[in-house]
C-alpha cells in the first residue's frame, strides 16, 4: 500500500506541517554558529516543504527531495523558490554538495532495515560539503514503544481521519493505520494508508553514524537539551570529521 498518497498528502499539509517551522530557530542558530558562510541547503524527505519555506525566506539556495509526488505538489506551493527533486533518499545522486543537509520529522524511521538507514546516512554524507552540517531527527525505540499504542480521530472541514497506532515488540516496529473519509458532495470517499516505522536505540543510530563516517552531537528533539534514556525522539547534529573515511 502506497503512503503519502493524494488524500493523505493534503491532510498532512494542513495538519502536520509544523515540525520544520518549530525546529527552524534551533536549526538556523546551529548553522549560523557552525557554518556562518553557508548558502546552500538540501532538505531530504522534504514532505510538503514546511522547512524549505523558512530556508528560502532566509536566502539560502534550497533543494528539496521527496519520494512522494503528492507531497512535492504542496512543496512547490509552499516553497516556490526551492528546487525540488523526486527521488529515494537511499539512492540519491545529485552530483553536488551542500553546506547544510537536513532530514526531519522522523522520516528516517521509515527505513526499517539498518542497512537502508546506513545507505541514507551515507547519501547525506556524500552530499555534505566539508565543513558543513547535517541535522536529522529520529524516533527512539523507547519513544515508539511508549507512544505508538493509541488511536486518534481528527475532524477537519470535509474530512475525518482515524489514526490507529500499535507497537510490535518482537520486531521493534510501530504501525500507524490511517483511515480517512473525504467529503464528496453528500457522500464520503474512503482512503487507507499503513505507515511503519522502526524505533532505533541511540546505540544503534550512533553506530550507523560511525560507519557512515559522521561525527555528531545529540539533543532531545523536543526540549533541544541533553537527551535522557527516556527521550522519545533525538535530534542529531553531524559533520564530516577532517580525516575519518566512511567505513564499509
C-alpha positions as CSV (number, residue, x, y, z in Angstrom):
1,X,0.0,0.0,0.0
2,X,1.5,3.4,-1.0
3,X,1.9,6.1,1.6
4,X,1.6,9.8,1.4
5,X,-0.9,9.5,-1.5
6,X,-3.1,12.3,-2.8
7,X,-5.6,12.3,0.1
8,X,-3.2,11.9,3.0
9,X,-0.7,14.4,1.5
10,X,-3.5,17.0,1.6
11,X,-4.3,16.2,5.2
12,X,-0.6,16.2,6.1
13,X,-0.1,19.6,4.6
14,X,-2.9,21.1,6.6
15,X,-2.4,19.3,10.0
16,X,1.2,18.1,10.3
17,X,3.4,20.6,8.5
18,X,4.5,22.2,11.8
19,X,7.7,20.4,12.7
20,X,10.1,22.2,10.3
21,X,9.0,25.7,11.5
22,X,9.1,24.5,15.1
23,X,12.8,23.5,14.7
24,X,13.8,26.3,12.4
25,X,15.0,28.7,15.1
26,X,17.3,26.0,16.5
27,X,18.5,24.8,13.1
28,X,19.2,28.3,11.9
29,X,21.2,29.0,15.1
30,X,23.3,25.9,14.6
31,X,24.0,26.8,11.0
32,X,24.9,30.4,12.0
33,X,27.4,29.1,14.6
34,X,28.9,26.2,12.7
35,X,28.6,27.3,9.1
36,X,28.3,31.0,9.1
37,X,29.1,31.3,5.3
38,X,26.5,28.7,4.3
39,X,24.4,29.5,1.3
40,X,23.2,26.0,0.0
41,X,20.7,23.8,1.8
42,X,19.5,20.3,1.0
43,X,16.3,19.0,2.7
44,X,15.9,15.3,2.4
45,X,12.4,13.8,2.7
46,X,11.2,17.4,2.5
47,X,7.5,16.5,2.5
48,X,5.2,19.5,1.8
49,X,8.1,21.9,2.1
50,X,7.4,23.2,5.7
51,X,11.1,23.6,6.4
52,X,12.0,24.7,2.8
53,X,9.8,27.7,3.2
54,X,11.8,29.4,6.0
55,X,15.0,28.2,4.5
56,X,14.2,30.0,1.2
57,X,12.9,33.1,3.1
58,X,16.3,33.2,4.8
59,X,18.0,33.5,1.4
60,X,19.5,30.0,1.1
61,X,19.7,28.2,-2.3
62,X,17.4,25.3,-1.3
63,X,16.9,21.9,-2.8
64,X,14.2,19.6,-1.5
65,X,13.9,15.8,-2.2
66,X,11.0,13.5,-1.5
67,X,9.7,10.2,-2.9
68,X,6.0,11.2,-2.9
69,X,4.9,13.3,-5.9
70,X,1.8,14.3,-3.9
71,X,3.9,15.8,-1.1
72,X,6.1,17.6,-3.7
73,X,3.0,19.2,-5.2
74,X,2.4,21.0,-2.0
75,X,6.1,21.8,-1.5
76,X,6.0,23.6,-4.9
77,X,3.3,25.8,-3.4
78,X,4.8,26.3,0.0
79,X,8.4,26.9,-1.2
80,X,8.2,28.1,-4.8
81,X,11.8,29.3,-4.7
82,X,13.2,25.8,-3.9
83,X,14.4,23.3,-6.5
84,X,12.5,20.0,-6.0
85,X,13.5,16.5,-6.9
86,X,11.6,13.3,-6.7
87,X,14.0,10.6,-5.5
88,X,14.7,7.9,-3.0
89,X,16.9,9.1,-0.1
90,X,18.8,5.7,-0.2
91,X,20.0,6.2,-3.8
92,X,20.0,10.0,-4.3
93,X,22.8,11.3,-6.6
94,X,22.6,15.0,-7.2
95,X,26.2,15.4,-8.2
96,X,26.9,18.3,-5.8
97,X,27.4,19.1,-2.2
98,X,25.6,21.4,0.2
99,X,26.6,23.5,3.2
100,X,23.6,22.2,5.1
101,X,21.7,18.9,4.8
102,X,18.5,18.2,6.9
103,X,16.1,15.3,7.2
104,X,13.3,15.9,9.7
105,X,10.1,14.6,11.4
106,X,11.3,11.0,11.9
107,X,11.5,10.4,8.1
108,X,14.4,8.1,8.6
109,X,12.4,5.8,10.8
110,X,10.6,4.7,7.7
111,X,13.8,2.9,6.8
112,X,13.1,-0.2,8.9
113,X,16.2,-2.1,7.9
114,X,19.5,-0.8,9.4
115,X,21.2,-1.4,6.1
116,X,18.8,1.1,4.4
117,X,19.3,3.6,7.2
118,X,23.1,3.3,6.7
119,X,22.6,3.9,3.0
120,X,20.6,7.1,3.6
121,X,23.2,8.4,6.1
122,X,26.0,7.8,3.5
123,X,23.9,9.6,0.9
124,X,23.7,12.6,3.3
125,X,27.4,12.5,3.9
126,X,28.2,12.4,0.2
127,X,26.1,15.4,-0.4
128,X,27.5,17.3,2.6
129,X,30.3,19.9,1.9
130,X,33.4,19.7,4.0
131,X,32.8,21.9,7.0
132,X,29.0,21.6,6.5
133,X,26.4,20.3,8.9
134,X,23.9,17.5,8.6
135,X,20.9,17.5,11.0
136,X,18.2,14.9,11.4
137,X,15.8,13.6,14.0
138,X,14.7,10.0,14.7
139,X,12.2,8.3,16.9
140,X,13.9,6.1,19.5
141,X,12.8,2.6,20.3
142,X,11.7,3.8,23.7
143,X,9.6,6.6,22.2
144,X,7.8,4.3,19.7
145,X,7.3,1.7,22.5
146,X,5.8,4.3,24.8
147,X,3.7,6.3,22.4
148,X,2.6,4.1,19.5
149,X,-0.3,2.4,21.4
150,X,-3.0,5.0,20.8
151,X,-5.8,5.9,18.5
152,X,-6.8,9.4,17.4
153,X,-9.7,10.9,15.5
154,X,-9.2,14.2,13.6
155,X,-12.2,16.1,12.2
156,X,-11.4,18.7,9.7
157,X,-13.8,20.5,7.3
158,X,-14.7,18.0,4.7
159,X,-12.5,15.2,6.2
160,X,-12.3,12.7,9.0
161,X,-9.1,10.9,9.9
162,X,-8.6,7.9,12.2
163,X,-5.0,7.1,13.2
164,X,-4.7,3.8,15.0
165,X,-1.1,3.1,16.2
166,X,0.4,-0.1,17.7
167,X,3.8,-1.4,18.6
168,X,5.2,-4.8,17.6
169,X,7.6,-5.6,20.4
170,X,9.2,-8.6,18.6
171,X,10.1,-6.6,15.5
172,X,10.6,-3.2,17.2
173,X,8.2,-1.7,14.7
174,X,5.5,0.9,15.1
175,X,2.4,0.6,12.9
176,X,0.1,3.5,12.1
177,X,-3.0,2.6,10.2
178,X,-4.7,5.6,8.7
179,X,-8.3,5.5,7.6
180,X,-9.7,8.7,6.1
181,X,-13.0,9.9,4.8
182,X,-13.1,12.8,2.4
183,X,-16.4,14.6,1.6
184,X,-17.6,14.5,-2.0
185,X,-20.9,16.2,-2.2
186,X,-23.3,14.4,0.1
187,X,-21.1,11.3,0.4
188,X,-17.6,10.5,1.8
189,X,-14.8,8.7,-0.1
190,X,-12.7,6.4,2.0
191,X,-8.9,6.0,1.8
192,X,-6.4,4.0,3.8
193,X,-2.6,4.1,4.4
194,X,-0.4,1.9,6.5
195,X,2.8,3.6,7.9
196,X,5.5,1.5,9.5
197,X,8.5,3.0,11.5
198,X,11.3,1.2,13.2
199,X,12.5,2.5,16.6
200,X,16.3,2.7,16.7
201,X,18.1,2.7,20.0
202,X,20.7,5.5,20.5
203,X,23.4,2.9,20.4
204,X,22.2,1.6,17.0
205,X,22.0,5.1,15.5
206,X,25.3,6.1,16.9
207,X,27.0,3.0,15.4
208,X,25.5,3.6,12.0
209,X,26.6,7.2,12.0
210,X,30.2,6.0,12.8
211,X,30.0,3.5,9.9
212,X,28.8,6.4,7.7
213,X,31.8,8.5,8.6
214,X,30.0,11.1,10.6
215,X,30.8,12.8,13.9
216,X,27.9,14.1,15.9
217,X,26.3,15.6,19.0
218,X,22.8,14.7,20.2
219,X,19.9,16.6,21.6
220,X,16.4,15.7,22.8
221,X,14.3,16.7,19.8
222,X,11.5,18.2,21.9
223,X,13.4,20.0,24.7
224,X,16.5,20.6,22.5
225,X,18.6,19.9,25.6
226,X,20.8,17.0,26.6
227,X,19.0,13.7,25.9
228,X,18.0,11.2,28.5
229,X,17.3,7.5,28.4
230,X,13.6,8.4,28.1
231,X,14.0,10.7,25.1
232,X,11.3,9.7,22.6
233,X,13.0,11.5,19.7
234,X,16.6,12.5,19.2
235,X,18.0,15.4,17.1
236,X,21.5,14.8,15.7
237,X,23.9,17.5,14.6
238,X,26.5,15.8,12.4
239,X,29.6,16.8,10.4
240,X,32.3,15.1,8.4
241,X,35.5,14.7,10.5
242,X,38.6,16.0,8.9
243,X,40.3,12.6,8.3
244,X,37.7,9.9,9.1
245,X,36.7,8.0,5.9
246,X,33.4,6.2,5.9
247,X,33.5,2.6,6.9
248,X,32.2,-0.3,4.7
